[in-house]
Amino acid sequence: MSAAQTTKKSALAQVRLLLVDDEGDFLRALGRQLNHRGLNFAAAVCCSEALRQLEMKEADVVLMDMQMPETDGIACLRQIKRRWPLAEVVLLTGHASVQSGIAGMESGAFDYCIKPIDVPDLLDKLELAAQKALINRESRG
């Protein structure tokens, strides 16, 4: 394993992830990949459940679908950033549009990905968000 891969695993292993997606198959598949890598995560199927989980235990990085039935990802992102401003949020969309990506970034998203995404590419994005989350954590003391 290269030094970069070791750092990557180390940063992801130090943060708590929250996965928010209404597609159960996607959550289960990604959850297996994260479990295989020994990562600490929780999952929610909608915005209100994600907010409840964040109240119980803060997450450093949130991976969230933009298209959910109850509250869309942008509205949920805004609520998360208002209450947990140091959380890094990566948005997922199956409905690729420049406008939704820009709206997410303007609302405080760390980045966004277009579904379907390869797990290694997604882990790379989560790694970058995890590194920033660790810096956020250190800065708040």
N, C-alpha and C positions, 0 to 999 in steps of 0.2 A: 504494500500500500504506500503510495507516495505521501509526501508531507502535506500536499494540498488536500488529498483525500482524508488524511488523518484530521486535519484542521476542520474540514467540512463535517465529518462525523462528530467531532468534538463540539462544534458550535451548535449543531442541531440537537445533540444529546443534552445540552445545557438549558434548552428552552422548552416551554410547554406550548404545544400546538393545539389549536382548536380548529377542527374541520367543520364547515357548515355547508351542507348541500342537501337538497330534498331528494336526490337520487340515491336510494339505498344501495344499489349495486355499485355505484361509484365509491360511496363511503366505505363499503366492505372491502372492495379491491384495494383502495388506497390504504385502508387500515391494516390490511395484511402486509403490504409493503413496508409500512412504518413499523409495525410490530417486528417484522423480520430484521429491521435495522436497529431495534431496541430503543425507539424514540418514544417520548412521553407525549401523549395526545389524548384529547377527548373529542367527541363528535356530537353534532347537533343537526337536526333536520330542518330547522327554521330559525328565523331571527330571534323570536321571543325565547326559544330554548337556548340559543347561544347567549343571549343576555343573562338569562338565569344562571347558566354555567359560569359566565364571567364574574357574576356577583359572588358565587361560591368560591371560585378559584380563578384568579387572573391568568390569562394566557399572554405569552410574549408575542406570538405570531398566530394570526387568524387567516386560514385559507377559506374563502367564502365564494359560493356561487352567486352570480349576479341575478339570475332568474329563479326566484323562489315564489311560491304562491301567496304567502301571507304578506311579506314585506320584501321588496326587492333589495338586492345587494347594496346599491348605492345608499338607500335610506338606512339600511342596517349599518353600513360603514360609518355613516355620519353619527349614528347613535353611539357606536363603539368608540369612535375618535373623541367624541364629546366627553364620554365618561372615563375612558382609558386612553388618554392621548399618546402614551408611549407604546401602545400595542401596534405592531406592524401588521397591516392587512394586505394580503395578496388576493386579488379577485380572479375568479374563473368565469369565463363566458363561453357558451356554445353558440352565441349569437354575436359573432364578431362585428364590431363596428368601432370606428375611430371615435365617434361621439361618446360611446359608453366608456371606453378606455380613458378618454380625456376627462369625462365627468368623475370617474373613479379617482384619477390622479389629483384632480382639483379638490376632491373631498378628503384627501389625505391617504389614499391607498399607496402602499409601497410600490406595487407593480400589479400587472394583470397578465393572465395567460388565457389562451384560446383553447377550448376543448375541441377535440381530444388532444391531450398533451402526453408526451412520453414521460414515464415516471422519472428517469434520470434528469430530464429538463426541468420538471417540476421540483425535484429535490434541489437542483441548482438554485432555482428562484427562492425556495424556502431557506436555503443556506444563506443567501445574501440577506434575506429578511431577518434571519436568526442572528447574523453578525451585527446588524443594526440594532436589533432588540437588546443584545448583550451590551452594546455601547450605551443605549438608553438606560438600561438597568444600572450600569456603573455610574452614569452621570447623575442619577437621582440619589445615589449614595446608599 
